[in-house]
Amino acid sequence: MRASGTAGLVAALTVAGVLTGGCGGTVSESRRSFVDRHGRICTYVLITESEGDEADWDVSDLECDFPPPTPAPSPSP
């Protein structure tokens, strides 16, 4: 988890740098998720920067994990 926290910090600093740089564009950040073909749940951060009619996007902080196992019922006494 330490690496994902560092990646999130880098993404946040990048967004802050763009906002304070005076480029005049709009930057938005959103967390999204999907399930891959192996059944893993994956989350990522989508950063979108738009200026006029142009839009640029970047994906960061990709992390995939298998869902927790379903608890098995305990045997009856």
C-alpha positions in Angstrom: 0.0 0.0 0.0 3.0 2.3 0.5 3.7 2.5 -3.2 0.0 3.3 -4.0 0.1 6.1 -1.5 3.3 7.5 -3.1 1.7 7.3 -6.5 -1.3 9.2 -5.2 0.9 11.9 -3.8 2.7 12.3 -7.1 -0.6 12.6 -8.9 -1.8 15.2 -6.4 1.4 17.2 -6.8 1.1 17.0 -10.6 -2.5 18.4 -10.4 -1.4 21.1 -8.0 1.5 22.1 -10.2 -0.8 22.4 -13.2 -3.4 24.4 -11.3 -0.8 26.9 -9.9 1.1 27.0 -13.2 -1.5 29.3 -14.7 -2.2 27.3 -17.9 -5.8 28.4 -17.7 -7.1 24.8 -18.2 -9.5 22.8 -16.0 -8.2 19.7 -14.2 -10.4 17.1 -12.7 -9.6 13.9 -10.8 -11.8 10.9 -10.2 -11.4 7.4 -8.8 -12.8 4.6 -11.0 -13.0 0.8 -10.8 -13.6 -2.2 -13.0 -13.4 -6.0 -12.8 -10.8 -7.6 -15.1 -11.2 -10.9 -16.9 -9.5 -12.8 -14.0 -12.1 -11.6 -11.5 -9.9 -9.0 -9.8 -11.3 -5.7 -8.7 -9.1 -2.9 -10.1 -9.2 0.8 -9.1 -7.4 3.7 -10.7 -7.3 7.5 -10.7 -8.3 9.3 -13.9 -6.9 12.8 -14.2 -8.5 14.9 -17.0 -7.0 18.2 -18.1 -9.0 20.3 -20.6 -8.1 23.6 -22.2 -10.6 25.0 -24.7 -11.7 22.2 -27.1 -8.6 20.0 -26.3 -8.6 17.4 -23.5 -5.7 15.3 -22.2 -6.0 12.5 -19.7 -3.7 10.4 -17.6 -4.3 7.2 -15.5 -2.4 6.6 -12.3 -2.5 4.6 -9.1 -3.7 1.4 -10.7 -4.2 -1.4 -8.1 -5.9 -4.8 -8.6 -6.8 -7.3 -5.9 -8.9 -10.4 -5.8 -12.1 -9.9 -3.8 -12.2 -11.5 -0.3 -13.3 -15.1 -0.2 -16.9 -15.8 0.6 -17.2 -17.2 4.2 -18.1 -20.8 4.3 -21.0 -21.8 6.6 -19.9 -23.5 9.8 -21.0 -27.1 10.4 -24.0 -27.6 12.7 -23.2 -29.1 16.1 
